[in-house]
Amino acid sequence: MIHSKFIPLLAVIFLLFSACAEPGSNSGNNTEPAKNDSVKTEQPVAEGKNLFTDKCASCHGGDGTAGILGAANLQQTTMDAAALQQIITNGKGNMPSFKTTFSEEEIKKLADYVQTLNPNPKTK
Ligand code: HEC
């Protein structure tokens, strides 16, 4: 009986609490799994493509033909893998060196990928 005068106060506190708890209970939903692992691919050419899209497409375009800043058309390059690796490692003209950006392994994958861009490989 003595406590009855607290009931309106308790009701207000309860309303405030539930108003705050509502969005909190939504943001506390941590059941979404991390999906990055399943996206990663093991294929070297696909990996080279990812690296290319990330670091090379800004000048060469996704298909190698964009020519931004005078970037060479990579569908027309006749370079072999060794020459491609040399260019990627050391750069040329407006193209920066990627020596410190990529591992040797990654540069090889990029060179392999660049060779797949050419629809008519080995013209000579
Ligand atoms: C800042 C712009 C830029 C970026 C980024 C860039 N390139 Fe280049 N790339 C150029 C330019 C400009 C040339 C032409 C250089 C010249 O001949 O003077 C070139 C030339 C090349 C060549 C020589 C092709 C030929 O037949 O002469 C290859 C191969 C190449 N780039 C591959 C790549 C790869 C692979 C990447 C990513 C790791 C990359 N480039 C990133 C601008 C860029």
Backbone and ligand atoms as CSV (ligand in chain L), in Angstrom:
chain,resi,resn,atom,element,x,y,z
A,1,MET,N,N,0.829,-1.202,0.000
A,1,MET,CA,C,0.000,0.000,0.000
A,1,MET,C,C,0.860,1.246,0.000
A,2,ILE,N,N,1.864,1.248,0.813
A,2,ILE,CA,C,2.769,2.396,0.912
A,2,ILE,C,C,3.432,2.649,-0.438
A,3,HIS,N,N,3.684,1.605,-1.122
A,3,HIS,CA,C,4.394,1.736,-2.392
A,3,HIS,C,C,3.521,2.232,-3.525
A,4,SER,N,N,2.224,2.271,-3.333
A,4,SER,CA,C,1.342,2.615,-4.446
A,4,SER,C,C,1.666,3.984,-5.028
A,5,LYS,N,N,2.199,4.917,-4.208
A,5,LYS,CA,C,2.506,6.242,-4.773
A,5,LYS,C,C,3.718,6.201,-5.718
A,6,PHE,N,N,4.443,5.108,-5.685
A,6,PHE,CA,C,5.583,4.999,-6.614
A,6,PHE,C,C,5.198,4.431,-7.968
A,7,ILE,N,N,3.962,3.890,-8.043
A,7,ILE,CA,C,3.586,3.191,-9.278
A,7,ILE,C,C,3.657,4.100,-10.509
A,8,PRO,N,N,3.132,5.356,-10.471
A,8,PRO,CA,C,3.287,6.216,-11.663
A,8,PRO,C,C,4.746,6.454,-11.996
A,9,LEU,N,N,5.563,6.642,-10.973
A,9,LEU,CA,C,6.991,6.850,-11.209
A,9,LEU,C,C,7.623,5.628,-11.869
A,10,LEU,N,N,7.248,4.462,-11.333
A,10,LEU,CA,C,7.769,3.225,-11.914
A,10,LEU,C,C,7.311,3.076,-13.362
A,11,ALA,N,N,6.056,3.501,-13.619
A,11,ALA,CA,C,5.532,3.389,-14.978
A,11,ALA,C,C,6.350,4.263,-15.928
A,12,VAL,N,N,6.682,5.489,-15.472
A,12,VAL,CA,C,7.481,6.392,-16.307
A,12,VAL,C,C,8.863,5.801,-16.558
A,13,ILE,N,N,9.466,5.286,-15.489
A,13,ILE,CA,C,10.794,4.691,-15.648
A,13,ILE,C,C,10.743,3.510,-16.616
A,14,PHE,N,N,9.659,2.728,-16.460
A,14,PHE,CA,C,9.539,1.569,-17.345
A,14,PHE,C,C,9.414,1.996,-18.798
A,15,LEU,N,N,8.599,3.061,-19.035
A,15,LEU,CA,C,8.410,3.515,-20.408
A,15,LEU,C,C,9.722,4.029,-20.999
A,16,LEU,N,N,10.459,4.815,-20.191
A,16,LEU,CA,C,11.748,5.332,-20.665
A,16,LEU,C,C,12.688,4.181,-20.990
A,17,PHE,N,N,12.698,3.210,-20.078
A,17,PHE,CA,C,13.614,2.082,-20.253
A,17,PHE,C,C,13.272,1.291,-21.518
A,18,SER,N,N,11.982,1.037,-21.719
A,18,SER,CA,C,11.619,0.226,-22.880
A,18,SER,C,C,11.847,1.007,-24.173
A,19,ALA,N,N,11.667,2.352,-24.113
A,19,ALA,CA,C,11.922,3.158,-25.308
A,19,ALA,C,C,13.395,3.089,-25.690
A,20,CYS,N,N,14.271,3.066,-24.685
A,20,CYS,CA,C,15.707,2.986,-24.949
A,20,CYS,C,C,16.116,1.577,-25.340
A,21,ALA,N,N,15.455,0.613,-24.722
A,21,ALA,CA,C,15.884,-0.773,-24.946
A,21,ALA,C,C,15.521,-1.258,-26.344
A,22,GLU,N,N,14.498,-0.667,-26.940
A,22,GLU,CA,C,14.033,-1.167,-28.241
A,22,GLU,C,C,15.123,-1.117,-29.321
A,23,PRO,N,N,15.707,0.075,-29.607
A,23,PRO,CA,C,16.757,0.069,-30.636
A,23,PRO,C,C,17.991,-0.692,-30.179
A,24,GLY,N,N,18.232,-0.684,-28.889
A,24,GLY,CA,C,19.404,-1.403,-28.371
A,24,GLY,C,C,19.310,-2.885,-28.663
A,25,SER,N,N,18.120,-3.429,-28.546
A,25,SER,CA,C,17.991,-4.863,-28.769
A,25,SER,C,C,18.191,-5.199,-30.247
A,26,ASN,N,N,17.890,-4.237,-31.147
A,26,ASN,CA,C,18.143,-4.498,-32.567
A,26,ASN,C,C,19.627,-4.468,-32.890
A,27,SER,N,N,20.336,-3.427,-32.381
A,27,SER,CA,C,21.753,-3.309,-32.707
A,27,SER,C,C,22.579,-4.378,-32.017
A,28,GLY,N,N,21.996,-5.013,-31.037
A,28,GLY,CA,C,22.710,-6.094,-30.369
A,28,GLY,C,C,22.631,-7.400,-31.130
A,29,ASN,N,N,22.041,-7.359,-32.327
A,29,ASN,CA,C,21.909,-8.582,-33.122
A,29,ASN,C,C,23.228,-8.882,-33.838
A,30,ASN,N,N,24.016,-9.758,-33.248
A,30,ASN,CA,C,25.348,-10.045,-33.790
A,30,ASN,C,C,25.416,-11.379,-34.509
A,31,THR,N,N,24.300,-11.850,-34.996
A,31,THR,CA,C,24.301,-13.198,-35.560
A,31,THR,C,C,24.788,-13.227,-37.002
A,32,GLU,N,N,24.994,-12.054,-37.639
A,32,GLU,CA,C,25.420,-12.039,-39.037
A,32,GLU,C,C,26.851,-12.577,-39.153
A,33,PRO,N,N,27.079,-13.583,-39.983
A,33,PRO,CA,C,28.422,-14.162,-40.072
A,33,PRO,C,C,29.353,-13.336,-40.964
A,34,ALA,N,N,30.643,-13.415,-40.717
A,34,ALA,CA,C,31.616,-12.767,-41.590
A,34,ALA,C,C,31.698,-13.574,-42.874
A,35,LYS,N,N,31.505,-12.897,-44.039
A,35,LYS,CA,C,31.413,-13.639,-45.290
A,35,LYS,C,C,32.710,-13.597,-46.098
A,36,ASN,N,N,33.710,-12.876,-45.630
A,36,ASN,CA,C,34.919,-12.660,-46.430
A,36,ASN,C,C,35.623,-13.959,-46.813
A,37,ASP,N,N,35.606,-14.935,-45.928
A,37,ASP,CA,C,36.341,-16.168,-46.181
A,37,ASP,C,C,35.841,-16.888,-47.431
A,38,SER,N,N,34.526,-16.923,-47.599
A,38,SER,CA,C,33.976,-17.690,-48.698
A,38,SER,C,C,34.167,-16.970,-50.032
A,39,VAL,N,N,34.384,-15.643,-50.020
A,39,VAL,CA,C,34.547,-14.881,-51.258
A,39,VAL,C,C,35.947,-15.083,-51.845
A,40,LYS,N,N,36.920,-15.299,-50.976
A,40,LYS,CA,C,38.310,-15.420,-51.412
A,40,LYS,C,C,38.467,-16.606,-52.360
A,41,THR,N,N,39.198,-16.370,-53.451
A,41,THR,CA,C,39.349,-17.421,-54.440
A,41,THR,C,C,40.778,-17.928,-54.467
A,42,GLU,N,N,40.943,-19.171,-54.873
A,42,GLU,CA,C,42.270,-19.793,-54.883
A,42,GLU,C,C,42.920,-19.677,-56.252
A,43,GLN,N,N,42.137,-19.352,-57.302
A,43,GLN,CA,C,42.690,-19.395,-58.642
A,43,GLN,C,C,43.611,-18.206,-58.897
A,44,PRO,N,N,44.842,-18.484,-59.396
A,44,PRO,CA,C,45.812,-17.403,-59.610
A,44,PRO,C,C,45.301,-16.324,-60.552
A,45,VAL,N,N,44.680,-16.734,-61.668
A,45,VAL,CA,C,44.225,-15.727,-62.626
A,45,VAL,C,C,43.139,-14.854,-62.007
A,46,ALA,N,N,42.221,-15.483,-61.271
A,46,ALA,CA,C,41.174,-14.703,-60.605
A,46,ALA,C,C,41.792,-13.762,-59.581
A,47,GLU,N,N,42.830,-14.221,-58.907
A,47,GLU,CA,C,43.498,-13.368,-57.934
A,47,GLU,C,C,44.196,-12.210,-58.638
A,48,GLY,N,N,44.846,-12.502,-59.776
A,48,GLY,CA,C,45.472,-11.454,-60.565
A,48,GLY,C,C,44.437,-10.428,-61.002
A,49,LYS,N,N,43.260,-10.908,-61.336
A,49,LYS,CA,C,42.193,-10.001,-61.746
A,49,LYS,C,C,41.790,-9.073,-60.599
A,50,ASN,N,N,41.710,-9.636,-59.404
A,50,ASN,CA,C,41.360,-8.805,-58.245
A,50,ASN,C,C,42.410,-7.726,-58.009
A,51,LEU,N,N,43.685,-8.119,-58.095
A,51,LEU,CA,C,44.769,-7.154,-57.898
A,51,LEU,C,C,44.711,-6.087,-58.985
A,52,PHE,N,N,44.452,-6.548,-60.207
A,52,PHE,CA,C,44.393,-5.617,-61.343
A,52,PHE,C,C,43.263,-4.605,-61.153
A,53,THR,N,N,42.085,-5.114,-60.792
A,53,THR,CA,C,40.930,-4.229,-60.578
A,53,THR,C,C,41.237,-3.200,-59.502
A,54,ASP,N,N,41.970,-3.640,-58.493
A,54,ASP,CA,C,42.274,-2.794,-57.350
A,54,ASP,C,C,43.292,-1.703,-57.689
A,55,LYS,N,N,44.390,-2.068,-58.375
A,55,LYS,CA,C,45.534,-1.162,-58.502
A,55,LYS,C,C,45.835,-0.705,-59.924
A,56,CYS,N,N,45.290,-1.352,-60.921
A,56,CYS,CA,C,45.691,-1.053,-62.295
A,56,CYS,C,C,44.553,-0.461,-63.118
A,57,ALA,N,N,43.312,-0.846,-62.777
A,57,ALA,CA,C,42.165,-0.440,-63.599
A,57,ALA,C,C,41.968,1.067,-63.587
A,58,SER,N,N,42.478,1.758,-62.551
A,58,SER,CA,C,42.314,3.215,-62.483
A,58,SER,C,C,42.946,3.894,-63.688
A,59,CYS,N,N,43.998,3.317,-64.245
A,59,CYS,CA,C,44.614,3.878,-65.454
A,59,CYS,C,C,44.311,3.032,-66.692
A,60,HIS,N,N,44.368,1.719,-66.527
A,60,HIS,CA,C,44.237,0.843,-67.696
A,60,HIS,C,C,42.798,0.452,-67.982
A,61,GLY,N,N,41.889,0.675,-67.019
A,61,GLY,CA,C,40.504,0.241,-67.183
A,61,GLY,C,C,40.365,-1.234,-66.883
A,62,GLY,N,N,39.163,-1.663,-66.558
A,62,GLY,CA,C,38.913,-3.055,-66.183
A,62,GLY,C,C,39.299,-4.044,-67.267
A,63,ASP,N,N,39.207,-3.635,-68.550
A,63,ASP,CA,C,39.547,-4.547,-69.649
A,63,ASP,C,C,40.907,-4.226,-70.260
A,64,GLY,N,N,41.643,-3.259,-69.655
A,64,GLY,CA,C,42.985,-2.939,-70.119
A,64,GLY,C,C,43.057,-1.904,-71.220
A,65,THR,N,N,41.918,-1.349,-71.636
A,65,THR,CA,C,41.925,-0.473,-72.815
A,65,THR,C,C,41.671,1.008,-72.512
A,66,ALA,N,N,41.534,1.395,-71.238
A,66,ALA,CA,C,41.073,2.755,-70.938
A,66,ALA,C,C,42.081,3.846,-71.333
A,67,GLY,N,N,43.384,3.580,-71.179
A,67,GLY,CA,C,44.390,4.536,-71.651
A,67,GLY,C,C,44.461,5.834,-70.871
A,68,ILE,N,N,44.082,5.830,-69.613
A,68,ILE,CA,C,44.132,7.036,-68.797
A,68,ILE,C,C,45.592,7.393,-68.481
A,69,LEU,N,N,45.934,8.675,-68.600
A,69,LEU,CA,C,47.318,9.161,-68.421
A,69,LEU,C,C,48.267,8.537,-69.440
A,70,GLY,N,N,47.725,8.131,-70.594
A,70,GLY,CA,C,48.570,7.526,-71.613
A,70,GLY,C,C,48.896,6.070,-71.357
A,71,ALA,N,N,48.117,5.431,-70.480
A,71,ALA,CA,C,48.359,4.024,-70.165
A,71,ALA,C,C,48.218,3.162,-71.413
A,72,ALA,N,N,49.136,2.229,-71.573
A,72,ALA,CA,C,49.141,1.375,-72.752
A,72,ALA,C,C,47.883,0.516,-72.793
A,73,ASN,N,N,47.429,0.205,-74.022
A,73,ASN,CA,C,46.317,-0.722,-74.216
A,73,ASN,C,C,46.833,-2.140,-73.966
A,74,LEU,N,N,46.411,-2.716,-72.863
A,74,LEU,CA,C,46.972,-4.005,-72.451
A,74,LEU,C,C,46.413,-5.171,-73.266
A,75,GLN,N,N,45.345,-4.924,-74.047
A,75,GLN,CA,C,44.879,-5.996,-74.930
A,75,GLN,C,C,45.796,-6.121,-76.146
A,76,GLN,N,N,46.636,-5.086,-76.351
A,76,GLN,CA,C,47.504,-5.119,-77.530
A,76,GLN,C,C,48.961,-5.345,-77.179
A,77,THR,N,N,49.247,-5.519,-75.908
A,77,THR,CA,C,50.646,-5.710,-75.547
A,77,THR,C,C,51.134,-7.070,-76.027
A,78,THR,N,N,52.377,-7.095,-76.525
A,78,THR,CA,C,52.956,-8.346,-77.023
A,78,THR,C,C,54.026,-8.862,-76.077
A,79,MET,N,N,54.085,-8.271,-74.887
A,79,MET,CA,C,55.124,-8.656,-73.936
A,79,MET,C,C,54.892,-10.058,-73.386
A,80,ASP,N,N,55.994,-10.762,-73.125
A,80,ASP,CA,C,55.867,-12.042,-72.443
A,80,ASP,C,C,55.818,-11.808,-70.932
A,81,ALA,N,N,55.620,-12.890,-70.187
A,81,ALA,CA,C,55.420,-12.762,-68.735
A,81,ALA,C,C,56.595,-12.045,-68.063
A,82,ALA,N,N,57.820,-12.358,-68.491
A,82,ALA,CA,C,58.990,-11.755,-67.853
A,82,ALA,C,C,59.013,-10.245,-68.073
A,83,ALA,N,N,58.694,-9.821,-69.317
A,83,ALA,CA,C,58.691,-8.396,-69.628
A,83,ALA,C,C,57.575,-7.684,-68.869
A,84,LEU,N,N,56.430,-8.340,-68.757
A,84,LEU,CA,C,55.318,-7.754,-68.018
A,84,LEU,C,C,55.696,-7.570,-66.552
A,85,GLN,N,N,56.330,-8.585,-65.987
A,85,GLN,CA,C,56.746,-8.483,-64.582
A,85,GLN,C,C,57.737,-7.344,-64.388
A,86,GLN,N,N,58.609,-7.167,-65.375
A,86,GLN,CA,C,59.597,-6.095,-65.286
A,86,GLN,C,C,58.911,-4.725,-65.259
A,87,ILE,N,N,57.920,-4.533,-66.150
A,87,ILE,CA,C,57.180,-3.260,-66.198
A,87,ILE,C,C,56.437,-3.018,-64.887
A,88,ILE,N,N,55.741,-4.071,-64.407
A,88,ILE,CA,C,54.949,-3.915,-63.179
A,88,ILE,C,C,55.874,-3.606,-61.996
A,89,THR,N,N,57.023,-4.255,-61.978
A,89,THR,CA,C,57.963,-4.038,-60.867
A,89,THR,C,C,58.554,-2.640,-60.890
A,90,ASN,N,N,58.983,-2.192,-62.088
A,90,ASN,CA,C,59.754,-0.949,-62.150
A,90,ASN,C,C,58.977,0.256,-62.659
A,91,GLY,N,N,57.790,0.007,-63.259
A,91,GLY,CA,C,57.036,1.114,-63.830
A,91,GLY,C,C,57.630,1.565,-65.151
A,92,LYS,N,N,56.938,2.507,-65.812
A,92,LYS,CA,C,57.419,3.011,-67.098
A,92,LYS,C,C,56.668,4.305,-67.386
A,93,GLY,N,N,57.375,5.370,-67.736
A,93,GLY,CA,C,56.716,6.640,-68.028
A,93,GLY,C,C,55.820,7.090,-66.878
A,94,ASN,N,N,54.541,7.300,-67.191
A,94,ASN,CA,C,53.589,7.733,-66.163
A,94,ASN,C,C,53.165,6.602,-65.233
A,95,MET,N,N,53.559,5.392,-65.547
A,95,MET,CA,C,53.141,4.272,-64.695
A,95,MET,C,C,54.107,4.119,-63.531
A,96,PRO,N,N,53.544,4.078,-62.314
A,96,PRO,CA,C,54.411,3.969,-61.131
A,96,PRO,C,C,54.983,2.567,-60.976
A,97,SER,N,N,56.040,2.456,-60.207
A,97,SER,CA,C,56.586,1.153,-59.820
A,97,SER,C,C,55.695,0.518,-58.768
A,98,PHE,N,N,55.498,-0.813,-58.903
A,98,PHE,CA,C,54.683,-1.517,-57.905
A,98,PHE,C,C,55.540,-2.453,-57.049
A,99,LYS,N,N,56.851,-2.160,-57.046
A,99,LYS,CA,C,57.802,-3.013,-56.326
A,99,LYS,C,C,57.435,-3.161,-54.855
A,100,THR,N,N,57.044,-2.046,-54.240
A,100,THR,CA,C,56.750,-2.091,-52.806
A,100,THR,C,C,55.274,-2.399,-52.526
A,101,THR,N,N,54.442,-2.373,-53.581
A,101,THR,CA,C,53.008,-2.633,-53.391
A,101,THR,C,C,52.708,-4.118,-53.367
A,102,PHE,N,N,53.375,-4.884,-54.274
A,102,PHE,CA,C,53.057,-6.296,-54.441
A,102,PHE,C,C,54.257,-7.160,-54.109
A,103,SER,N,N,53.982,-8.387,-53.696
A,103,SER,CA,C,55.029,-9.399,-53.573
A,103,SER,C,C,55.376,-9.898,-54.976
A,104,GLU,N,N,56.512,-10.607,-55.104
A,104,GLU,CA,C,56.914,-11.170,-56.384
A,104,GLU,C,C,55.827,-12.094,-56.921
A,105,GLU,N,N,55.251,-12.859,-55.978
A,105,GLU,CA,C,54.161,-13.784,-56.303
A,105,GLU,C,C,52.983,-13.048,-56.926
A,106,GLU,N,N,52.614,-11.924,-56.316
A,106,GLU,CA,C,51.469,-11.158,-56.799
A,106,GLU,C,C,51.773,-10.548,-58.171
A,107,ILE,N,N,53.023,-10.112,-58.371
A,107,ILE,CA,C,53.400,-9.532,-59.661
A,107,ILE,C,C,53.314,-10.595,-60.758
A,108,LYS,N,N,53.704,-11.834,-60.424
A,108,LYS,CA,C,53.583,-12.935,-61.394
A,108,LYS,C,C,52.114,-13.153,-61.759
A,109,LYS,N,N,51.247,-13.129,-60.739
A,109,LYS,CA,C,49.814,-13.340,-61.002
A,109,LYS,C,C,49.256,-12.215,-61.871
A,110,LEU,N,N,49.723,-10.989,-61.624
A,110,LEU,CA,C,49.283,-9.852,-62.434
A,110,LEU,C,C,49.738,-10.022,-63.877
A,111,ALA,N,N,51.007,-10.443,-64.061
A,111,ALA,CA,C,51.532,-10.635,-65.414
A,111,ALA,C,C,50.723,-11.709,-66.127
A,112,ASP,N,N,50.394,-12.799,-65.419
A,112,ASP,CA,C,49.566,-13.859,-66.016
A,112,ASP,C,C,48.209,-13.304,-66.416
A,113,TYR,N,N,47.656,-12.486,-65.527
A,113,TYR,CA,C,46.326,-11.943,-65.818
A,113,TYR,C,C,46.364,-11.008,-67.020
A,114,VAL,N,N,47.401,-10.146,-67.089
A,114,VAL,CA,C,47.507,-9.200,-68.210
A,114,VAL,C,C,47.564,-9.974,-69.532
A,115,GLN,N,N,48.237,-11.138,-69.526
A,115,GLN,CA,C,48.311,-11.926,-70.761
A,115,GLN,C,C,46.948,-12.457,-71.189
A,116,THR,N,N,46.053,-12.662,-70.226
A,116,THR,CA,C,44.711,-13.145,-70.590
A,116,THR,C,C,43.845,-12.036,-71.180
A,117,LEU,N,N,44.268,-10.761,-71.026
A,117,LEU,CA,C,43.480,-9.654,-71.572
A,117,LEU,C,C,43.569,-9.609,-73.099
A,118,ASN,N,N,44.715,-10.050,-73.622
A,118,ASN,CA,C,44.941,-9.975,-75.063
A,118,ASN,C,C,44.126,-11.050,-75.774
A,119,PRO,N,N,43.170,-10.650,-76.638
A,119,PRO,CA,C,42.351,-11.649,-77.331
A,119,PRO,C,C,43.149,-12.424,-78.384
A,120,ASN,N,N,44.278,-11.847,-78.854
A,120,ASN,CA,C,45.111,-12.557,-79.833
A,120,ASN,C,C,46.554,-12.644,-79.341
A,121,PRO,N,N,46.816,-13.505,-78.386
A,121,PRO,CA,C,48.141,-13.544,-77.789
A,121,PRO,C,C,49.201,-14.027,-78.780
A,122,LYS,N,N,50.428,-13.558,-78.568
A,122,LYS,CA,C,51.607,-13.987,-79.344
A,122,LYS,C,C,51.433,-13.791,-80.836
A,123,THR,N,N,51.495,-12.504,-81.248
A,123,THR,CA,C,51.350,-12.205,-82.660
A,123,THR,C,C,52.642,-12.444,-83.423
A,124,LYS,N,N,53.716,-12.664,-82.716
A,124,LYS,CA,C,54.974,-12.955,-83.420
A,124,LYS,C,C,55.726,-14.113,-82.794
L,1,HEC,C1,C,48.991,5.855,-62.845
L,1,HEC,C2,C,48.471,5.138,-63.988
L,1,HEC,C3,C,48.852,3.677,-64.146
L,1,HEC,C4,C,48.632,2.662,-63.278
L,1,HEC,C5,C,47.988,2.721,-61.887
L,1,HEC,C6,C,49.118,1.469,-63.909
L,1,HEC,N1,N,49.635,1.762,-65.135
L,1,HEC,FE1,FE,50.421,0.433,-66.431
L,1,HEC,N2,N,50.915,1.956,-67.691
L,1,HEC,C7,C,50.627,3.285,-67.476
L,1,HEC,C8,C,51.195,4.072,-68.533
L,1,HEC,C9,C,51.097,5.571,-68.669
L,1,HEC,C10,C,51.863,3.178,-69.401
L,1,HEC,C11,C,52.656,3.507,-70.679
L,1,HEC,C12,C,54.073,3.771,-70.249
L,1,HEC,C13,C,54.935,4.195,-71.420
L,1,HEC,O1,O,54.956,3.462,-72.422
L,1,HEC,O2,O,55.571,5.235,-71.296
L,1,HEC,C14,C,51.665,1.848,-68.834
L,1,HEC,C15,C,52.162,0.692,-69.397
L,1,HEC,C16,C,51.936,-0.568,-68.898
L,1,HEC,C17,C,52.420,-1.785,-69.515
L,1,HEC,C18,C,53.253,-1.887,-70.780
L,1,HEC,C19,C,52.380,-2.314,-71.913
L,1,HEC,C20,C,53.078,-2.184,-73.243
L,1,HEC,O3,O,52.753,-2.982,-74.134
L,1,HEC,O4,O,53.897,-1.259,-73.411
L,1,HEC,C21,C,51.970,-2.808,-68.727
L,1,HEC,C22,C,52.214,-4.293,-68.976
L,1,HEC,C23,C,51.226,-2.239,-67.644
L,1,HEC,N3,N,51.215,-0.869,-67.774
L,1,HEC,C24,C,50.620,-2.971,-66.668
L,1,HEC,C25,C,50.075,-2.408,-65.500
L,1,HEC,C26,C,49.648,-3.172,-64.387
L,1,HEC,C27,C,49.638,-4.677,-64.323
L,1,HEC,C28,C,49.248,-2.275,-63.426
L,1,HEC,C29,C,48.781,-2.564,-62.014
L,1,HEC,C30,C,49.750,-3.234,-61.187
L,1,HEC,C31,C,49.405,-0.948,-63.990
L,1,HEC,N4,N,49.909,-1.085,-65.244
L,1,HEC,C32,C,49.059,0.204,-63.337
L,1,HEC,C33,C,49.894,3.804,-66.431
L,1,HEC,C34,C,49.503,3.102,-65.310
